[in-house]
């Protein structure tokens, strides 16, 4: 998934999912906590893969993943292409009104615009991009 999209939550906590991302996420997808102060959205297939990888971990390590599953929400798009983000997830990510939705390889991320600007400002530096490219052997 790729791209950066600016949207707003409506009064019921729903967000419009951009058409490009809807195609990749599908009609049913999962939103959960991230290790950053944002939310991750996974297609059903990506969520299944993540679940299988967690299941393959030793039980002691699986326990560390509890919050990821406890706060996960199965989302379905309505006829207007909107998905409801449950209040506990909105609170975790600090999503109030405006939301930045970004594509991030195999998932999408939902960010508070101010938080995204802080992170993006650091990560889009030439030095960081060079370090990533070096890790990928480019």
C-alpha positions as CSV (number, residue, x, y, z in Angstrom):
1,X,0.0,0.0,0.0
2,X,1.2,3.5,-0.8
3,X,0.2,7.1,-0.6
4,X,-0.8,9.7,1.9
5,X,-4.4,10.8,2.2
6,X,-6.0,13.5,4.4
7,X,-9.5,12.8,5.8
8,X,-11.7,13.6,8.7
9,X,-13.6,11.5,11.2
10,X,-17.4,12.2,11.2
11,X,-19.4,12.7,14.4
12,X,-19.8,8.9,14.7
13,X,-16.1,8.1,14.5
14,X,-16.2,6.9,10.9
15,X,-13.5,7.6,8.4
16,X,-13.6,7.5,4.6
17,X,-11.1,5.0,3.3
18,X,-9.5,6.2,0.0
19,X,-10.5,4.2,-3.0
20,X,-6.9,3.0,-3.7
21,X,-6.6,1.6,-0.2
22,X,-10.1,0.2,-0.2
23,X,-9.0,-2.0,-3.2
24,X,-6.1,-3.4,-1.2
25,X,-7.7,-3.6,2.2
26,X,-10.9,-5.1,0.9
27,X,-14.5,-4.8,2.2
28,X,-13.6,-6.3,5.5
29,X,-10.3,-5.5,7.3
30,X,-8.8,-5.2,10.7
31,X,-7.6,-2.1,12.6
32,X,-5.5,-2.4,15.7
33,X,-2.8,-0.7,17.8
34,X,0.6,0.1,16.4
35,X,4.0,0.3,18.2
36,X,3.8,4.0,17.1
37,X,1.1,6.3,18.3
38,X,-1.1,5.4,15.3
39,X,-3.4,2.6,14.2
40,X,-2.6,-0.2,11.7
41,X,-5.1,-1.4,9.2
42,X,-4.7,-4.9,7.7
43,X,-6.5,-6.6,4.9
44,X,-8.1,-9.9,5.9
45,X,-5.3,-11.8,4.2
46,X,-2.6,-9.8,6.0
47,X,-4.4,-10.1,9.3
48,X,-4.6,-13.9,8.8
49,X,-0.8,-14.0,8.0
50,X,-0.1,-12.0,11.2
51,X,-2.3,-14.2,13.3
52,X,-0.5,-17.3,11.9
53,X,2.9,-15.8,12.7
54,X,1.9,-15.1,16.2
55,X,0.5,-18.6,16.6
56,X,3.8,-20.0,15.6
57,X,5.6,-18.1,18.4
58,X,6.3,-19.7,21.7
59,X,3.4,-19.1,24.1
60,X,5.5,-16.8,26.3
61,X,6.0,-14.5,23.4
62,X,2.4,-14.8,22.2
63,X,1.3,-13.3,25.5
64,X,3.1,-10.1,24.6
65,X,0.8,-9.7,21.6
66,X,-2.4,-9.7,23.6
67,X,-3.1,-6.0,23.3
68,X,-2.8,-6.2,19.5
69,X,-5.6,-8.7,19.5
70,X,-7.6,-7.4,22.4
71,X,-8.0,-3.9,20.8
72,X,-8.4,-5.1,17.2
73,X,-11.6,-4.2,15.4
74,X,-13.0,-6.0,12.4
75,X,-14.1,-3.2,10.1
76,X,-16.6,-3.3,7.3
77,X,-17.0,-0.5,4.8
78,X,-20.4,1.1,4.5
79,X,-21.9,2.1,1.1
80,X,-20.0,5.4,1.2
81,X,-16.6,3.7,1.8
82,X,-16.5,4.6,5.4
83,X,-15.3,2.5,8.4
84,X,-16.1,2.9,12.0
85,X,-13.0,3.3,14.2
86,X,-14.0,2.3,17.8
87,X,-13.5,4.9,20.5
88,X,-10.7,3.1,22.4
89,X,-8.6,2.9,19.2
90,X,-9.3,6.6,18.4
91,X,-8.2,7.5,21.9
92,X,-5.0,5.4,21.7
93,X,-3.9,7.2,18.5
94,X,-5.1,10.6,19.5
95,X,-7.5,10.7,16.5
96,X,-10.0,13.6,17.0
97,X,-11.1,15.1,13.8
98,X,-8.5,15.1,11.1
99,X,-6.6,11.9,10.2
100,X,-3.7,11.2,7.8
101,X,-4.0,7.7,6.2
102,X,-0.8,6.4,4.7
103,X,0.0,3.3,2.8
104,X,2.9,1.4,4.5
105,X,3.8,-1.7,2.4
106,X,1.4,-4.5,3.6
107,X,-0.9,-2.3,5.7
108,X,-2.2,1.2,6.1
109,X,-1.6,3.5,9.1
110,X,-4.0,6.1,10.5
111,X,-2.3,9.1,12.2
112,X,-3.1,12.3,14.0
113,X,-1.7,14.9,11.6
114,X,0.6,16.5,14.2
115,X,2.0,13.2,15.2
116,X,2.5,12.2,11.6
117,X,4.4,15.4,10.9
118,X,6.8,14.7,13.8
119,X,7.5,11.2,12.6
120,X,7.6,12.0,8.9
121,X,9.9,14.9,9.5
122,X,12.5,12.5,11.0
123,X,12.0,9.6,8.7
124,X,12.1,11.5,5.4
125,X,15.5,12.9,6.0
126,X,18.1,12.1,3.4
127,X,20.2,10.4,6.0
128,X,17.4,8.1,7.1
129,X,16.4,7.2,3.5
130,X,20.1,6.5,2.7
131,X,20.4,4.2,5.8
132,X,17.2,2.3,4.7
133,X,18.4,1.9,1.2
134,X,21.7,0.6,2.5
135,X,19.9,-2.0,4.6
136,X,18.1,-3.1,1.5
137,X,21.4,-3.4,-0.3
138,X,20.6,-0.6,-2.9
